[in-house]
Amino acid sequence: MFYCGIDIAKYKHEATVIDGSGKALLDSISFDNSKEGCEKLLALFERLSISKEDLLIGMEATGHYWLSVHGYLLEQGFEVKVINPIQSEAFRKMYIRQAKNDSRDSFIIAQIMRFGQFSATNLSEETIVAMRQLSRYRLALVDSCGDCKRRVIALLDQVFPEYDSLFSDTFGVTSREVLSKYPTPEALLTVSTGKLSDLLTKASRGRFGTEKAEQLKAAASSSFGVSFAKDAFAFQIRQLIEQLEFLEGQVEELEEQISSLLKQTGSYISTIPGIGDIHRFDAPNKLVAFAGLDVKVSQSGEFTGTRQKISRGSPYLRRAIWLAASRAAFCDPILSAYYQSLRARGKHHLTAIGAVSRKLCNTIYTILKEDRPWQFVPQKGK
């Protein structure tokens, strides 16, 4: 049996081939991240008289650069394993005296394949991959929406610091309409109370009217905002509001796509970004670890740290489950009771949410693994 380790990079990859005894058959080769580059690798296998059946290829999941190479080699009929870079750290320590270079890394990956001490990451079915991609894209758009809001608030703090007390939600429908047309105190003072009242009544569907218009104008007339470069502030606020509405429209359209894909999977849970194929995990604790929700305690010699930290894991999955747990802690009967019990024992809110997240992760595992809906079963006497 032969083993090939590929060190992945953006433009060029490095490959080393070893035999069953762990000996490199020749110096590592560099090949481009392209079809022609992969053909160079295949030519090497042919020159070494290595058949597909006698070769195991391994690579690390480095960013997204491994996807094309992985897909190409699978199409050619090779057995390919993708490992988490964390798994290769122990092997790297074995070769600590060697200089750090790509040749050594590809050699180490080949050795990991030979020893078989790895857990492979497999690409899920197309629908799951598509849903994961769109879900991660949604997170990026939501973050962009948050950035727009923070920038608007920063501008209002300078030009109209009293504004945040005028509406319960600065970015509600009515407030946005006001900011889009009259983003500064000076702009509000140029419009008549009657016209402003009509705008408020229409935007709020009758909730606001003349009283709110007079309140806005009164705040504008006594504002302590900066008195210079008002046009620049107004221009930025208008554009940011437009940008925010555009992004939110994209999020809404994107969520429809995700919802459609979720229905195709037949899953019983709402979309959870980054969760991927549940069959990759053979136990709930492995899903918890993948999400980075397993607690790690620092310990060295006789010292044991008193502060607990979450471990490394998928930031997308961790964020999704954390947000879900933050809501479930107050609306799910089982998880809410668990959260309240932790708080009653003196646990900090964030510590309790972390515990709820891990419990929720176990629930998710069961629902997906057993392919059955969540069902609340009340305890007797409750």
NUTI-989395 format. One record per residue (C-alpha): residue number from 1; residue in three letters; x, y, z. Coordinates in steps of 0.001 Angstrom, whole numbers, plus 500000, padded with zeros to 6 digits. Layout:
<sites>
+-----+------+--------+--------+--------+
: pos : code :     c1 :     c2 :     c3 :
+-----+------+--------+--------+--------+
: NUM :  ALA :      X :      Y :      Z :
...
+-----+------+--------+--------+--------+
</sites>
This chain:
<sites>
+-----+------+--------+--------+--------+
: pos : code :     c1 :     c2 :     c3 :
+-----+------+--------+--------+--------+
:   1 :  MET : 500000 : 500000 : 500000 :
:   2 :  PHE : 501183 : 503523 : 499202 :
:   3 :  TYR : 500244 : 506840 : 500787 :
:   4 :  CYS : 500249 : 510356 : 499363 :
:   5 :  GLY : 500124 : 513454 : 501565 :
:   6 :  ILE : 499165 : 516758 : 499976 :
:   7 :  ASP : 499936 : 520067 : 501651 :
:   8 :  ILE : 497265 : 522492 : 500437 :
:   9 :  ALA : 497937 : 526136 : 499534 :
:  10 :  LYS : 496174 : 528786 : 497472 :
:  11 :  TYR : 498221 : 528613 : 494292 :
:  12 :  LYS : 500529 : 525593 : 494593 :
:  13 :  HIS : 500228 : 522315 : 496486 :
:  14 :  GLU : 503003 : 520009 : 497666 :
:  15 :  ALA : 502752 : 516208 : 497524 :
:  16 :  THR : 504860 : 513411 : 499037 :
:  17 :  VAL : 504425 : 509696 : 498341 :
:  18 :  ILE : 505583 : 507048 : 500838 :
:  19 :  ASP : 505437 : 503263 : 500915 :
:  20 :  GLY : 504111 : 500919 : 503581 :
:  21 :  SER : 507279 : 501276 : 505656 :
:  22 :  GLY : 507003 : 505061 : 505756 :
:  23 :  LYS : 509868 : 505722 : 503343 :
:  24 :  ALA : 509461 : 508542 : 500816 :
:  25 :  LEU : 509729 : 507200 : 497274 :
:  26 :  LEU : 511216 : 510448 : 496019 :
:  27 :  ASP : 511431 : 514147 : 496840 :
:  28 :  SER : 508126 : 515964 : 497167 :
:  29 :  ILE : 506703 : 517613 : 494074 :
:  30 :  SER : 504938 : 520939 : 493712 :
:  31 :  PHE : 501887 : 521244 : 491465 :
:  32 :  ASP : 499540 : 524077 : 490561 :
:  33 :  ASN : 496034 : 524389 : 491924 :
:  34 :  SER : 494573 : 523621 : 488508 :
:  35 :  LYS : 493515 : 520732 : 486299 :
:  36 :  GLU : 496942 : 520739 : 484660 :
:  37 :  GLY : 498583 : 520690 : 488078 :
:  38 :  CYS : 496518 : 517681 : 489175 :
:  39 :  GLU : 497415 : 515897 : 485941 :
:  40 :  LYS : 501061 : 516354 : 486918 :
:  41 :  LEU : 500289 : 514524 : 490180 :
:  42 :  LEU : 498565 : 511704 : 488310 :
:  43 :  ALA : 501562 : 511418 : 486002 :
:  44 :  LEU : 503728 : 510924 : 489102 :
:  45 :  PHE : 501542 : 508028 : 490283 :
:  46 :  GLU : 501782 : 506469 : 486834 :
:  47 :  ARG : 505553 : 506886 : 486734 :
:  48 :  LEU : 505802 : 505156 : 490127 :
:  49 :  SER : 503503 : 502362 : 488869 :
:  50 :  ILE : 501021 : 502989 : 491696 :
:  51 :  SER : 497448 : 501899 : 490998 :
:  52 :  LYS : 494358 : 503609 : 492418 :
:  53 :  GLU : 493546 : 500532 : 494463 :
:  54 :  ASP : 496942 : 500622 : 496191 :
:  55 :  LEU : 496961 : 504328 : 497047 :
:  56 :  LEU : 495401 : 506364 : 499866 :
:  57 :  ILE : 495583 : 510147 : 499468 :
:  58 :  GLY : 495294 : 512563 : 502382 :
:  59 :  MET : 495063 : 516339 : 502717 :
:  60 :  GLU : 494197 : 518880 : 505375 :
:  61 :  ALA : 491020 : 520955 : 505292 :
:  62 :  THR : 492865 : 524239 : 504718 :
:  63 :  GLY : 490286 : 526948 : 504098 :
:  64 :  HIS : 488413 : 526174 : 500887 :
:  65 :  TYR : 491464 : 525539 : 498713 :
:  66 :  TRP : 491286 : 521756 : 499090 :
:  67 :  LEU : 487809 : 521422 : 497574 :
:  68 :  SER : 488826 : 521505 : 493903 :
:  69 :  VAL : 491700 : 519058 : 494330 :
:  70 :  HIS : 489543 : 516765 : 496430 :
:  71 :  GLY : 486743 : 516760 : 493871 :
:  72 :  TYR : 489094 : 516151 : 490947 :
:  73 :  LEU : 490842 : 513202 : 492576 :
:  74 :  LEU : 487529 : 511617 : 493575 :
:  75 :  GLU : 486299 : 511920 : 489987 :
:  76 :  GLN : 489431 : 510069 : 488882 :
:  77 :  GLY : 488547 : 507201 : 491215 :
:  78 :  PHE : 491094 : 507724 : 494000 :
:  79 :  GLU : 490403 : 507217 : 497697 :
:  80 :  VAL : 490861 : 510599 : 499353 :
:  81 :  LYS : 490691 : 511501 : 503037 :
:  82 :  VAL : 490402 : 515042 : 504413 :
:  83 :  ILE : 491593 : 515639 : 507975 :
:  84 :  ASN : 491381 : 518521 : 510394 :
:  85 :  PRO : 494764 : 520328 : 510729 :
:  86 :  ILE : 494513 : 519895 : 514517 :
:  87 :  GLN : 494925 : 516144 : 514080 :
:  88 :  SER : 498345 : 516553 : 512492 :
:  89 :  GLU : 499836 : 518621 : 515337 :
:  90 :  ALA : 501035 : 515558 : 517292 :
:  91 :  PHE : 502779 : 514189 : 514226 :
:  92 :  ARG : 504437 : 517518 : 513554 :
:  93 :  LYS : 505972 : 517416 : 517028 :
:  94 :  MET : 507602 : 514107 : 516120 :
:  95 :  TYR : 509501 : 515934 : 513386 :
:  96 :  ILE : 510170 : 519089 : 515364 :
:  97 :  ARG : 513895 : 519051 : 514586 :
:  98 :  GLN : 513301 : 519239 : 510874 :
:  99 :  ALA : 512979 : 522638 : 509236 :
: 100 :  LYS : 509436 : 523913 : 508784 :
: 101 :  ASN : 508580 : 523567 : 505112 :
: 102 :  ASP : 505850 : 522317 : 502804 :
: 103 :  SER : 507800 : 519154 : 501995 :
: 104 :  ARG : 507762 : 518126 : 505644 :
: 105 :  ASP : 504060 : 518893 : 505971 :
: 106 :  SER : 503089 : 516737 : 503001 :
: 107 :  PHE : 505326 : 513952 : 504368 :
: 108 :  ILE : 503599 : 514151 : 507779 :
: 109 :  ILE : 500151 : 513967 : 506178 :
: 110 :  ALA : 501265 : 510871 : 504266 :
: 111 :  GLN : 502457 : 509313 : 507542 :
: 112 :  ILE : 499097 : 510065 : 509174 :
: 113 :  MET : 497432 : 508179 : 506327 :
: 114 :  ARG : 499816 : 505263 : 506870 :
: 115 :  PHE : 499143 : 505021 : 510612 :
: 116 :  GLY : 495413 : 505597 : 510132 :
: 117 :  GLN : 495207 : 507826 : 513199 :
: 118 :  PHE : 492700 : 510309 : 511867 :
: 119 :  SER : 488986 : 510933 : 511512 :
: 120 :  ALA : 488091 : 511953 : 507995 :
: 121 :  THR : 485899 : 514852 : 506993 :
: 122 :  ASN : 483590 : 513811 : 504185 :
: 123 :  LEU : 481690 : 516110 : 501860 :
: 124 :  SER : 477971 : 515898 : 502536 :
: 125 :  GLU : 475287 : 515521 : 499929 :
: 126 :  GLU : 474806 : 518469 : 497583 :
: 127 :  THR : 471702 : 519861 : 499322 :
: 128 :  ILE : 473463 : 519962 : 502696 :
: 129 :  VAL : 476546 : 521629 : 501192 :
: 130 :  ALA : 474356 : 524225 : 499460 :
: 131 :  MET : 472438 : 524935 : 502677 :
: 132 :  ARG : 475661 : 525290 : 504644 :
: 133 :  GLN : 477085 : 527725 : 502088 :
: 134 :  LEU : 473940 : 529856 : 502034 :
: 135 :  SER : 473623 : 529795 : 505823 :
: 136 :  ARG : 477171 : 531039 : 506247 :
: 137 :  TYR : 476514 : 533692 : 503617 :
: 138 :  ARG : 473446 : 534738 : 505591 :
: 139 :  LEU : 475581 : 535245 : 508693 :
: 140 :  ALA : 477843 : 537552 : 506682 :
: 141 :  LEU : 474866 : 539584 : 505465 :
: 142 :  VAL : 473414 : 539813 : 508979 :
: 143 :  ASP : 476783 : 541051 : 510233 :
: 144 :  SER : 476794 : 543672 : 507457 :
: 145 :  CYS : 473343 : 544821 : 508582 :
: 146 :  GLY : 474698 : 545172 : 512097 :
: 147 :  ASP : 477635 : 547215 : 510822 :
: 148 :  CYS : 475269 : 549593 : 509006 :
: 149 :  LYS : 473208 : 550103 : 512150 :
: 150 :  ARG : 476258 : 550759 : 514302 :
: 151 :  ARG : 477530 : 553359 : 511823 :
: 152 :  VAL : 474158 : 555115 : 511726 :
: 153 :  ILE : 474043 : 555247 : 515522 :
: 154 :  ALA : 477603 : 556618 : 515625 :
: 155 :  LEU : 476625 : 559391 : 513198 :
: 156 :  LEU : 473424 : 560233 : 515084 :
: 157 :  ASP : 475373 : 560414 : 518359 :
: 158 :  GLN : 477365 : 563218 : 516773 :
: 159 :  VAL : 474775 : 565123 : 514791 :
: 160 :  PHE : 471539 : 564391 : 516708 :
: 161 :  PRO : 472344 : 562777 : 520110 :
: 162 :  GLU : 468749 : 563147 : 521337 :
: 163 :  TYR : 467325 : 561006 : 518550 :
: 164 :  ASP : 467722 : 557608 : 520291 :
: 165 :  SER : 465102 : 558631 : 522873 :
: 166 :  LEU : 462481 : 559567 : 520270 :
: 167 :  PHE : 461702 : 556056 : 519020 :
: 168 :  SER : 461744 : 552717 : 520830 :
: 169 :  ASP : 463513 : 551274 : 517771 :
: 170 :  THR : 465822 : 553554 : 515827 :
: 171 :  PHE : 465574 : 551184 : 512866 :
: 172 :  GLY : 461835 : 550592 : 512970 :
: 173 :  VAL : 459747 : 551430 : 509907 :
: 174 :  THR : 458674 : 554899 : 511065 :
: 175 :  SER : 462093 : 555944 : 512316 :
: 176 :  ARG : 463737 : 554821 : 509060 :
: 177 :  GLU : 461289 : 556892 : 507066 :
: 178 :  VAL : 462168 : 559951 : 509130 :
: 179 :  LEU : 465920 : 559370 : 508839 :
: 180 :  SER : 465698 : 558758 : 505092 :
: 181 :  LYS : 464123 : 562191 : 504526 :
: 182 :  TYR : 465214 : 564271 : 507530 :
: 183 :  PRO : 468432 : 562793 : 508987 :
: 184 :  THR : 469580 : 565933 : 510860 :
: 185 :  PRO : 467967 : 568418 : 513265 :
: 186 :  GLU : 468260 : 571151 : 510634 :
: 187 :  ALA : 466413 : 569005 : 508082 :
: 188 :  LEU : 463569 : 568355 : 510543 :
: 189 :  LEU : 463224 : 572065 : 511226 :
: 190 :  THR : 462734 : 572810 : 507518 :
: 191 :  VAL : 459569 : 570700 : 507259 :
: 192 :  SER : 456193 : 571844 : 508560 :
: 193 :  THR : 454567 : 570069 : 511492 :
: 194 :  GLY : 451618 : 569128 : 509278 :
: 195 :  LYS : 453764 : 567517 : 506585 :
: 196 :  LEU : 455874 : 565685 : 509148 :
: 197 :  SER : 452710 : 564505 : 510901 :
: 198 :  ASP : 451360 : 563087 : 507617 :
: 199 :  LEU : 454623 : 561211 : 507036 :
: 200 :  LEU : 454543 : 559748 : 510544 :
: 201 :  THR : 450871 : 558741 : 510307 :
: 202 :  LYS : 451402 : 556948 : 507007 :
: 203 :  ALA : 454629 : 555205 : 508033 :
: 204 :  SER : 453276 : 554080 : 511416 :
: 205 :  ARG : 449777 : 553230 : 510114 :
: 206 :  GLY : 448162 : 555721 : 512433 :
: 207 :  ARG : 450215 : 555045 : 515538 :
: 208 :  PHE : 452025 : 558396 : 515389 :
: 209 :  GLY : 450815 : 561779 : 514294 :
: 210 :  THR : 450920 : 565428 : 515303 :
: 211 :  GLU : 452130 : 564788 : 518860 :
: 212 :  LYS : 455161 : 562816 : 517667 :
: 213 :  ALA : 455857 : 565425 : 514971 :
: 214 :  GLU : 455928 : 568180 : 517591 :
: 215 :  GLN : 458194 : 566043 : 519798 :
: 216 :  LEU : 460646 : 565551 : 516931 :
: 217 :  LYS : 460737 : 569233 : 516079 :
: 218 :  ALA : 461172 : 570214 : 519722 :
: 219 :  ALA : 464137 : 567833 : 520072 :
: 220 :  ALA : 465626 : 569138 : 516831 :
: 221 :  SER : 465341 : 572780 : 517906 :
: 222 :  SER : 467291 : 572157 : 521118 :
: 223 :  SER : 469710 : 569499 : 519840 :
: 224 :  PHE : 473272 : 569519 : 521146 :
: 225 :  GLY : 474655 : 567913 : 518010 :
: 226 :  VAL : 477644 : 569197 : 516079 :
: 227 :  SER : 476943 : 572340 : 514076 :
: 228 :  PHE : 479315 : 571780 : 511161 :
: 229 :  ALA : 479520 : 569483 : 508121 :
: 230 :  LYS : 475812 : 568728 : 508459 :
: 231 :  ASP : 475415 : 567867 : 504762 :
: 232 :  ALA : 478123 : 565201 : 505045 :
: 233 :  PHE : 476408 : 563614 : 508051 :
: 234 :  ALA : 473023 : 563690 : 506345 :
: 235 :  PHE : 474434 : 562122 : 503170 :
: 236 :  GLN : 476015 : 559247 : 505091 :
: 237 :  ILE : 472895 : 558519 : 507149 :
: 238 :  ARG : 470663 : 558441 : 504051 :
: 239 :  GLN : 472996 : 556105 : 502203 :
: 240 :  LEU : 473420 : 553783 : 505172 :
: 241 :  ILE : 469646 : 553503 : 505603 :
: 242 :  GLU : 469336 : 552625 : 501894 :
: 243 :  GLN : 472133 : 550104 : 502220 :
: 244 :  LEU : 470526 : 548546 : 505293 :
: 245 :  GLU : 467191 : 548121 : 503524 :
: 246 :  PHE : 468930 : 546571 : 500516 :
: 247 :  LEU : 470840 : 544102 : 502708 :
: 248 :  GLU : 467741 : 543151 : 504660 :
: 249 :  GLY : 465952 : 542488 : 501377 :
: 250 :  GLN : 468797 : 540174 : 500383 :
: 251 :  VAL : 468588 : 538392 : 503750 :
: 252 :  GLU : 464862 : 537842 : 503268 :
: 253 :  GLU : 465400 : 536434 : 499766 :
: 254 :  LEU : 468257 : 534283 : 501019 :
: 255 :  GLU : 466165 : 532869 : 503865 :
: 256 :  GLU : 463563 : 531741 : 501331 :
: 257 :  GLN : 466286 : 529819 : 499494 :
: 258 :  ILE : 467529 : 528238 : 502725 :
: 259 :  SER : 463980 : 527317 : 503725 :
: 260 :  SER : 463412 : 525661 : 500360 :
: 261 :  LEU : 466626 : 523632 : 500702 :
: 262 :  LEU : 465739 : 522667 : 504264 :
: 263 :  LYS : 462423 : 521236 : 503097 :
: 264 :  GLN : 464310 : 519108 : 500568 :
: 265 :  THR : 466363 : 517532 : 503349 :
: 266 :  GLY : 463236 : 516471 : 505230 :
: 267 :  SER : 464869 : 517625 : 508455 :
: 268 :  TYR : 462801 : 518100 : 511591 :
: 269 :  ILE : 464773 : 521069 : 512876 :
: 270 :  SER : 465134 : 524632 : 511678 :
: 271 :  THR : 468226 : 525419 : 509632 :
: 272 :  ILE : 471393 : 525387 : 511737 :
: 273 :  PRO : 474356 : 526966 : 509857 :
: 274 :  GLY : 477417 : 524758 : 509719 :
: 275 :  ILE : 475873 : 521611 : 511166 :
: 276 :  GLY : 476393 : 519621 : 507974 :
: 277 :  ASP : 475651 : 515890 : 507790 :
: 278 :  ILE : 474826 : 514436 : 511219 :
: 279 :  HIS : 476073 : 511011 : 510144 :
: 280 :  ARG : 479618 : 512379 : 510359 :
: 281 :  PHE : 479279 : 512028 : 514135 :
: 282 :  ASP : 478791 : 508695 : 515891 :
: 283 :  ALA : 478132 : 510183 : 519326 :
: 284 :  PRO : 476537 : 513378 : 520721 :
: 285 :  ASN : 479758 : 514497 : 522423 :
: 286 :  LYS : 481502 : 514603 : 519032 :
: 287 :  LEU : 478913 : 517037 : 517717 :
: 288 :  VAL : 479368 : 519100 : 520890 :
: 289 :  ALA : 483130 : 519121 : 520304 :
: 290 :  PHE : 482686 : 520060 : 516626 :
: 291 :  ALA : 480614 : 523033 : 517738 :
: 292 :  GLY : 483372 : 523994 : 520183 :
: 293 :  LEU : 480979 : 523759 : 523113 :
: 294 :  ASP : 482925 : 521233 : 525146 :
: 295 :  VAL : 484481 : 522864 : 528186 :
: 296 :  LYS : 488254 : 522745 : 528528 :
: 297 :  VAL : 489948 : 523148 : 531899 :
: 298 :  SER : 493527 : 524406 : 532011 :
: 299 :  GLN : 495766 : 522076 : 533975 :
: 300 :  SER : 499531 : 521837 : 534394 :
: 301 :  GLY : 501214 : 519712 : 537059 :
: 302 :  GLU : 499364 : 520344 : 540312 :
: 303 :  PHE : 497706 : 523494 : 538972 :
: 304 :  THR : 494126 : 523362 : 537754 :
: 305 :  GLY : 492551 : 526478 : 536282 :
: 306 :  THR : 489320 : 527686 : 537839 :
: 307 :  ARG : 488057 : 529455 : 534727 :
: 308 :  GLN : 486529 : 527240 : 532084 :
: 309 :  LYS : 486871 : 527920 : 528383 :
: 310 :  ILE : 485125 : 526480 : 525361 :
: 311 :  SER : 487333 : 524527 : 523000 :
: 312 :  ARG : 488011 : 525140 : 519336 :
: 313 :  GLY : 485332 : 524142 : 516866 :
: 314 :  SER : 483107 : 525395 : 514078 :
: 315 :  PRO : 482406 : 529100 : 514739 :
: 316 :  TYR : 479335 : 528967 : 512491 :
: 317 :  LEU : 477749 : 526065 : 514322 :
: 318 :  ARG : 478729 : 527448 : 517718 :
: 319 :  ARG : 477173 : 530818 : 516931 :
: 320 :  ALA : 473953 : 529272 : 515607 :
: 321 :  ILE : 473500 : 526968 : 518594 :
: 322 :  TRP : 474413 : 529729 : 521045 :
: 323 :  LEU : 471757 : 532039 : 519569 :
: 324 :  ALA : 469198 : 529224 : 519565 :
: 325 :  ALA : 470046 : 528398 : 523184 :
: 326 :  SER : 469685 : 532047 : 524201 :
: 327 :  ARG : 466080 : 531922 : 523033 :
: 328 :  ALA : 465341 : 528358 : 524134 :
: 329 :  ALA : 466456 : 529188 : 527673 :
: 330 :  PHE : 463303 : 531288 : 528031 :
: 331 :  CYS : 460720 : 529617 : 525781 :
: 332 :  ASP : 461496 : 525876 : 525704 :
: 333 :  PRO : 459927 : 524219 : 528782 :
: 334 :  ILE : 462748 : 521732 : 529368 :
: 335 :  LEU : 465699 : 523988 : 528583 :
: 336 :  SER : 464110 : 526927 : 530404 :
: 337 :  ALA : 463778 : 524848 : 533586 :
: 338 :  TYR : 467397 : 523739 : 533181 :
: 339 :  TYR : 468558 : 527338 : 532711 :
: 340 :  GLN : 466607 : 528558 : 535745 :
: 341 :  SER : 468035 : 525751 : 537905 :
: 342 :  LEU : 471561 : 526815 : 536970 :
: 343 :  ARG : 470824 : 530455 : 537718 :
: 344 :  ALA : 469309 : 529462 : 541068 :
: 345 :  ARG : 472596 : 527741 : 541904 :
: 346 :  GLY : 474418 : 531031 : 541324 :
: 347 :  LYS : 475714 : 530382 : 537811 :
: 348 :  HIS : 476369 : 533430 : 535617 :
: 349 :  HIS : 473929 : 533983 : 532744 :
: 350 :  LEU : 476581 : 533235 : 530095 :
: 351 :  THR : 477712 : 530104 : 531926 :
: 352 :  ALA : 474121 : 528911 : 532065 :
: 353 :  ILE : 473582 : 529646 : 528361 :
: 354 :  GLY : 476736 : 527672 : 527592 :
: 355 :  ALA : 475334 : 524701 : 529484 :
: 356 :  VAL : 471993 : 525056 : 527692 :
: 357 :  SER : 473891 : 525158 : 524379 :
: 358 :  ARG : 475542 : 521819 : 525123 :
: 359 :  LYS : 472218 : 520293 : 526166 :
: 360 :  LEU : 470591 : 521669 : 523005 :
: 361 :  CYS : 473428 : 520203 : 520954 :
: 362 :  ASN : 472671 : 516754 : 522368 :
: 363 :  THR : 469002 : 517227 : 521517 :
: 364 :  ILE : 469870 : 518236 : 517958 :
: 365 :  TYR : 472014 : 515146 : 517605 :
: 366 :  THR : 469175 : 512868 : 518682 :
: 367 :  ILE : 466601 : 514536 : 516438 :
: 368 :  LEU : 468804 : 514351 : 513361 :
: 369 :  LYS : 470278 : 510939 : 514053 :
: 370 :  GLU : 466945 : 509269 : 514775 :
: 371 :  ASP : 465115 : 511385 : 512188 :
: 372 :  ARG : 462196 : 512210 : 514437 :
: 373 :  PRO : 460591 : 515481 : 515557 :
: 374 :  TRP : 461173 : 517072 : 518926 :
: 375 :  GLN : 458359 : 516354 : 521305 :
: 376 :  PHE : 457847 : 517728 : 524795 :
: 377 :  VAL : 456763 : 515066 : 527265 :
: 378 :  PRO : 455684 : 516677 : 530555 :
: 379 :  GLN : 456807 : 514947 : 533726 :
: 380 :  LYS : 454182 : 513441 : 536014 :
: 381 :  GLY : 452920 : 515829 : 538619 :
: 382 :  LYS : 454189 : 518848 : 536698 :
+-----+------+--------+--------+--------+
</sites>
